[in-house]
Amino acid sequence: MTTVSIKMNNQEKALLEVYAKANGLSLSQATKKLLFERLEDEADARIADQAHAEFLQDPKTVSGQELKEKYPL
């Protein structure tokens, strides 16, 4: 496993400590959790932006029933 160091001021560290304690996490776990949640949120936002742009190019929609018929489970 690799170690990554992050420089932060005392106020930032205190905020992270409050978050970690409230969630029963170590500082390392809290930092990792928050980092990867943010990365996932940004990736989701890019996908949503791309889907929206594609929709604007061809704004045809389909009903739930049409989807069920096209992709039966």
Protein Blocks (a to p, Z undefined) as FASTA:
>chain_A
ZZddddddfklmmmmmmmmmmnopafklmmmmmmmmmmmmmmmmmmmmmmmmmmmmmmcc
cdfklmmmmmcZZ
